[in-house]
């Protein structure tokens, strides 16, 4: 079986987002009093008392800029939680935030959406990703929260 790895928001992108996010807004740090926010910088949930920020992020737009793709109308931005200061990134490989319903959104190399798949635990994320990448047209997969549709992380073709 192929092992898939979640890709956090890259450190160079985090540096930009911590200055001005993809909506052109400055970052506003806050103390997370309760904890539990899904942090896209280190792919774990925040703990109470950490300083975090909610910033606007356009993952497909940034991917398209690196690859020359044109996502057209699929170029969207949305809210993501990050640490307000540098963090060491993920502690290991694997697929975080899989204990709830998630959507795997598939994209082609030209940035067009190819479809989505609702993953419902105890369904295997590994199996759902293998099914997505069985299609040779799939260039990348975004894992998104069902509740708000927020981007959680990217999974690249192995």
Backbone bond lengths (Angstrom), bond angles and torsions (degrees), N, CA, C in turn:
res aa  C-N    CA-C-N  psi(-1)  N-CA   C-N-CA  omega(-1)  CA-C   N-CA-C  phi
1 X - - - 1.448 - - 1.532 109.20 -
2 X 1.314 115.91 139.38 1.457 122.31 177.27 1.524 109.37 -74.94
3 X 1.308 116.08 140.45 1.455 120.46 175.09 1.521 108.45 -99.57
4 X 1.310 115.69 129.62 1.458 122.07 179.85 1.524 109.01 -104.27
5 X 1.329 115.29 146.75 1.452 120.97 -178.60 1.524 109.94 -124.48
6 X 1.306 115.34 133.88 1.452 121.71 175.91 1.521 109.14 -73.93
7 X 1.321 116.11 137.75 1.458 122.23 177.89 1.525 109.10 -103.64
8 X 1.327 118.58 115.80 1.467 120.07 176.73 1.525 109.77 -71.87
9 X 1.313 116.57 172.22 1.463 120.39 171.45 1.536 106.04 -60.92
10 X 1.335 117.91 125.93 1.470 120.48 -176.30 1.538 112.45 -61.45
11 X 1.345 117.04 148.67 1.466 121.04 -177.90 1.528 114.13 -55.65
12 X 1.341 118.38 -38.95 1.466 119.41 -179.83 1.525 111.07 -66.64
13 X 1.331 116.71 -35.41 1.461 121.27 177.66 1.531 109.87 -70.53
14 X 1.334 116.49 -41.22 1.467 120.05 177.42 1.516 110.98 -57.42
15 X 1.325 116.55 -41.43 1.470 120.07 179.38 1.527 109.95 -58.94
16 X 1.330 116.81 -43.11 1.467 120.49 178.64 1.526 111.25 -66.23
17 X 1.338 116.62 -45.65 1.463 120.71 -177.81 1.520 112.04 -63.68
18 X 1.328 116.10 -31.11 1.467 119.76 179.41 1.522 111.71 -73.66
19 X 1.310 116.54 -14.75 1.459 120.94 175.09 1.532 108.91 -95.34
20 X 1.325 115.59 -65.01 1.461 122.52 178.14 1.522 107.57 -137.24
21 X 1.331 117.25 125.20 1.461 119.56 -176.23 1.528 111.11 -79.39
22 X 1.317 116.55 -179.38 1.463 121.48 -175.61 1.519 113.74 -71.70
23 X 1.310 117.61 -4.67 1.466 121.87 172.61 1.522 110.80 -101.18
24 X 1.346 116.76 2.69 1.458 121.18 179.02 1.514 114.31 83.87
25 X 1.319 117.16 14.79 1.465 120.68 -178.19 1.531 110.78 -101.58
26 X 1.332 116.81 147.15 1.464 119.33 174.93 1.531 110.36 -73.59
27 X 1.317 115.44 150.00 1.455 120.45 177.40 1.527 110.10 -68.55
28 X 1.319 116.39 141.83 1.461 122.39 176.88 1.538 107.47 -122.26
29 X 1.327 117.33 101.01 1.463 120.06 179.06 1.527 111.40 -67.50
30 X 1.332 116.00 144.82 1.462 122.44 175.58 1.523 108.70 -139.43
31 X 1.303 115.58 154.30 1.455 120.32 173.12 1.522 107.76 -86.76
32 X 1.310 115.65 123.74 1.469 120.98 179.52 1.524 107.66 -80.28
33 X 1.304 116.11 101.44 1.465 121.48 -175.39 1.534 112.43 -70.53
34 X 1.319 117.41 -33.28 1.461 121.12 -174.30 1.523 113.87 -99.91
35 X 1.327 118.29 -31.25 1.452 121.59 -173.29 1.524 110.54 80.56
36 X 1.329 115.20 171.20 1.457 120.41 176.10 1.511 115.69 101.72
37 X 1.341 118.30 -2.79 1.463 120.11 179.20 1.528 109.52 -72.42
38 X 1.337 118.38 135.48 1.468 120.36 179.09 1.533 110.76 -76.66
39 X 1.310 116.62 105.36 1.458 122.38 -176.55 1.526 110.24 -81.41
40 X 1.339 116.39 125.08 1.469 120.40 -177.65 1.521 112.69 -86.55
41 X 1.320 117.95 -6.46 1.463 121.75 178.55 1.530 111.68 -83.34
42 X 1.314 116.33 -35.77 1.469 120.35 -177.13 1.526 112.58 -125.70
43 X 1.326 116.44 2.66 1.462 123.16 174.61 1.524 113.36 54.17
44 X 1.320 113.91 48.64 1.458 121.21 172.82 1.526 107.31 -144.55
45 X 1.301 116.20 170.47 1.465 120.40 176.75 1.525 109.11 -84.59
46 X 1.307 115.15 145.05 1.465 120.30 178.11 1.520 110.12 -68.40
47 X 1.310 114.85 158.68 1.462 120.62 174.01 1.524 108.15 -110.50
48 X 1.303 115.98 154.88 1.465 121.17 -179.47 1.520 109.56 -56.59
49 X 1.324 115.41 133.81 1.453 121.47 178.02 1.518 114.79 96.32
50 X 1.331 118.45 -11.24 1.463 119.80 179.32 1.526 110.20 -73.62
51 X 1.338 115.25 151.10 1.458 120.52 175.97 1.523 108.03 -93.92
52 X 1.322 114.88 118.12 1.458 121.39 -176.71 1.528 108.93 -129.64
53 X 1.330 115.36 176.01 1.462 120.94 175.66 1.519 108.77 -146.96
54 X 1.309 115.10 149.11 1.456 122.34 173.73 1.525 105.83 -103.81
55 X 1.337 115.69 114.93 1.464 121.09 -177.27 1.521 109.54 -122.95
56 X 1.313 115.49 159.62 1.450 121.62 176.92 1.524 109.04 -89.50
57 X 1.343 116.52 132.20 1.461 122.38 -174.57 1.516 108.95 -134.31
58 X 1.324 116.36 136.95 1.467 122.94 178.57 1.527 109.02 -117.09
59 X 1.337 118.11 80.55 1.464 120.12 -173.30 1.524 113.92 -63.30
60 X 1.316 118.31 -41.02 1.462 119.77 -178.51 1.530 110.78 -69.16
61 X 1.320 117.29 -38.07 1.466 121.53 177.34 1.526 110.55 -60.29
62 X 1.313 115.91 -44.39 1.468 119.34 -178.91 1.526 111.07 -68.99
63 X 1.332 117.51 -38.90 1.467 121.26 175.74 1.530 109.51 -62.35
64 X 1.326 116.71 -44.80 1.458 121.40 -179.24 1.529 111.49 -61.71
65 X 1.321 117.07 -38.65 1.465 120.65 178.94 1.528 110.79 -62.88
66 X 1.340 117.59 -34.86 1.472 121.25 179.15 1.519 112.04 -76.22
67 X 1.333 117.08 -31.56 1.466 120.63 -171.94 1.525 114.01 -103.87
68 X 1.340 118.00 -12.17 1.456 120.51 -176.71 1.518 113.50 84.95
69 X 1.317 118.02 7.52 1.463 121.77 178.31 1.526 110.09 -73.75
70 X 1.312 115.82 162.95 1.460 121.37 177.14 1.521 107.97 -128.09
71 X 1.327 118.24 96.00 1.460 120.06 -176.31 1.524 114.96 -71.51
72 X 1.319 117.28 -8.64 1.464 119.51 178.57 1.518 111.37 55.45
73 X 1.313 115.81 -131.04 1.466 121.32 -177.74 1.528 113.19 -66.65
74 X 1.338 118.06 -15.16 1.465 120.27 179.12 1.521 112.63 -80.08
75 X 1.329 116.54 -1.69 1.463 121.01 175.58 1.526 107.63 -73.80
76 X 1.309 115.50 104.23 1.460 120.04 -178.72 1.514 109.74 -129.75
77 X 1.299 115.18 159.37 1.457 120.57 175.03 1.514 107.90 -128.98
78 X 1.316 114.31 152.65 1.448 118.23 179.85 1.509 111.61 -156.93
79 X 1.323 116.05 174.51 1.461 121.15 -175.33 1.525 112.72 -77.65
80 X 1.333 115.25 138.64 1.460 121.96 172.95 1.522 108.48 -139.74
81 X 1.322 115.89 145.32 1.457 121.43 174.72 1.521 109.59 -89.78
82 X 1.334 115.69 137.31 1.462 122.20 175.38 1.524 107.98 -139.89
83 X 1.325 116.23 160.10 1.461 119.03 169.68 1.526 107.42 -65.40
84 X 1.308 117.26 143.04 1.457 121.32 -179.86 1.525 112.31 -73.66
85 X 1.322 117.31 -17.49 1.464 122.75 177.10 1.525 108.37 -127.12
86 X 1.315 115.43 169.88 1.464 119.58 179.96 1.517 110.88 -52.56
87 X 1.318 114.78 145.31 1.466 121.04 174.49 1.518 107.20 -136.07
88 X 1.324 117.96 164.28 1.466 119.76 -175.31 1.527 114.40 -75.28
89 X 1.315 118.74 -4.37 1.456 120.69 -177.71 1.518 111.14 85.48
90 X 1.327 116.83 -171.92 1.468 120.42 -177.68 1.524 112.25 -61.85
91 X 1.319 114.91 147.08 1.467 120.29 -179.48 1.520 112.22 -83.72
92 X 1.316 118.57 -16.59 1.455 120.69 -179.90 1.513 110.77 -162.97
93 X 1.313 115.26 -177.87 1.453 121.22 177.20 1.522 109.27 -85.08
94 X 1.290 114.90 176.04 1.453 118.52 175.73 1.506 111.96 119.38
95 X 1.313 114.36 -170.64 1.458 122.28 -174.92 1.521 109.63 -121.48
96 X 1.327 118.00 102.14 1.464 121.05 -179.55 1.526 111.81 -80.61
97 X 1.298 115.34 171.06 1.461 123.78 174.28 1.534 111.93 57.96
98 X 1.314 117.18 36.63 1.469 120.24 -177.69 1.524 112.85 -101.42
99 X 1.315 117.30 11.19 1.460 120.73 -176.94 1.521 112.66 -89.31
100 X 1.322 116.98 14.64 1.454 121.56 -177.89 1.524 108.36 -146.01
101 X 1.305 117.06 170.29 1.456 121.06 174.77 1.525 109.26 -58.69
102 X 1.310 116.64 134.87 1.463 122.43 177.48 1.523 108.45 -138.87
103 X 1.318 115.86 156.47 1.451 121.69 175.23 1.514 108.30 -110.90
104 X 1.329 115.82 131.81 1.456 121.68 172.22 1.521 106.28 -98.67
105 X 1.317 116.81 112.66 1.460 121.71 179.96 1.520 108.30 -101.77
106 X 1.336 115.49 122.74 1.466 121.69 -175.65 1.534 110.48 -98.40
107 X 1.359 115.12 140.68 1.463 121.40 179.26 1.518 110.40 -128.90
108 X 1.330 115.19 147.32 1.463 122.11 176.32 1.528 109.58 -85.12
109 X 1.334 116.24 171.47 1.462 121.48 -179.82 1.523 111.93 -64.45
110 X 1.337 117.79 -21.69 1.467 119.24 178.19 1.525 112.11 -91.36
111 X 1.340 117.54 3.97 1.458 121.44 174.57 1.512 115.12 91.69
112 X 1.325 117.55 9.40 1.462 120.76 -179.71 1.526 110.14 -92.28
113 X 1.319 115.76 144.78 1.460 120.15 179.33 1.530 109.11 -73.23
114 X 1.310 115.29 136.16 1.463 121.64 179.62 1.517 112.03 -107.09
115 X 1.307 116.88 -4.12 1.457 120.04 179.65 1.503 111.08 135.62
116 X 1.310 113.76 -179.43 1.452 120.13 -179.53 1.505 110.47 -142.97
117 X 1.310 114.90 164.73 1.459 121.05 179.44 1.526 108.43 -141.58
118 X 1.306 116.62 125.12 1.455 121.46 175.66 1.519 108.38 -81.23
119 X 1.320 116.81 119.59 1.464 122.36 177.20 1.515 107.36 -98.43
120 X 1.308 115.65 120.68 1.453 122.07 -178.07 1.529 109.25 -115.97
121 X 1.330 117.81 112.06 1.466 118.80 176.84 1.529 110.34 -55.09
122 X 1.315 118.33 138.58 1.459 127.11 16.57 1.531 115.01 -91.59
123 X 1.334 119.23 17.99 1.458 120.94 175.74 1.530 109.57 -54.68
124 X 1.305 116.33 141.10 1.452 122.02 -177.72 1.528 111.48 -78.06
125 X 1.342 116.23 125.87 1.460 120.35 174.44 1.521 110.35 -63.56
126 X 1.327 116.66 -38.14 1.470 120.75 178.72 1.519 110.28 -58.83
127 X 1.333 117.12 -45.19 1.468 120.72 179.87 1.525 110.78 -65.71
128 X 1.328 117.53 -41.11 1.461 120.78 179.52 1.530 110.86 -64.81
129 X 1.321 117.57 -38.52 1.463 120.84 177.14 1.525 111.02 -69.16
130 X 1.315 116.99 -39.43 1.472 120.19 176.89 1.526 110.08 -61.30
131 X 1.313 116.56 -40.12 1.465 120.80 177.59 1.537 110.04 -64.35
132 X 1.317 117.38 -43.10 1.469 120.65 178.90 1.522 110.83 -62.11
133 X 1.328 116.84 -46.25 1.457 120.50 -176.83 1.524 113.33 -80.96
134 X 1.318 117.69 -2.93 1.469 120.56 171.92 1.528 109.93 -68.12
135 X 1.319 116.20 -23.13 1.459 121.85 176.32 1.527 107.63 -82.66
136 X 1.334 118.80 115.44 1.467 120.37 -177.32 1.522 114.18 -64.60
137 X 1.331 118.31 -16.18 1.460 120.65 178.54 1.521 112.83 -77.73
138 X 1.335 117.94 -15.78 1.461 120.97 -177.61 1.527 109.51 -76.53
139 X 1.337 115.44 122.08 1.459 121.47 179.36 1.518 112.23 -99.22
140 X 1.327 116.71 -33.12 1.459 120.44 177.43 1.519 109.56 -157.04
141 X 1.327 114.19 160.67 1.461 122.03 -179.41 1.518 108.07 -128.08
142 X 1.324 115.53 133.55 1.463 121.22 172.48 1.515 108.32 -104.68
143 X 1.322 116.03 134.48 1.457 122.39 173.67 1.522 106.28 -97.09
144 X 1.334 115.37 128.58 1.466 120.96 -175.73 1.515 110.80 -130.60
145 X 1.329 114.55 151.06 1.458 121.36 175.49 1.523 108.53 -73.94
146 X 1.310 116.61 141.27 1.460 121.04 178.09 1.523 110.22 -75.40
147 X 1.314 116.80 -41.24 1.458 121.34 -172.76 1.528 112.99 -57.31
148 X 1.332 116.58 -45.03 1.459 120.76 -176.25 1.526 112.75 -120.78
149 X 1.324 118.03 -7.99 1.450 121.42 -178.54 1.519 113.72 78.57
150 X 1.338 116.79 8.38 1.461 121.55 -175.18 1.527 111.82 -68.93
151 X 1.318 114.34 143.67 1.454 122.54 173.59 1.527 108.62 -66.23
152 X 1.336 116.25 130.55 1.462 120.52 176.11 1.528 110.97 -104.19
153 X 1.336 116.72 -49.78 1.456 121.10 177.33 1.519 110.08 -170.22
154 X 1.321 114.10 168.62 1.457 122.50 178.63 1.517 109.16 -105.11
155 X 1.325 115.39 145.44 1.454 121.50 172.51 1.523 106.29 -123.38
156 X 1.311 116.26 122.45 1.463 120.70 -178.36 1.512 111.14 -93.78
157 X 1.319 114.36 158.89 1.468 120.87 177.33 1.522 108.67 -58.48
158 X 1.338 116.58 131.30 1.480 118.80 -179.52 1.527 112.48 -67.67
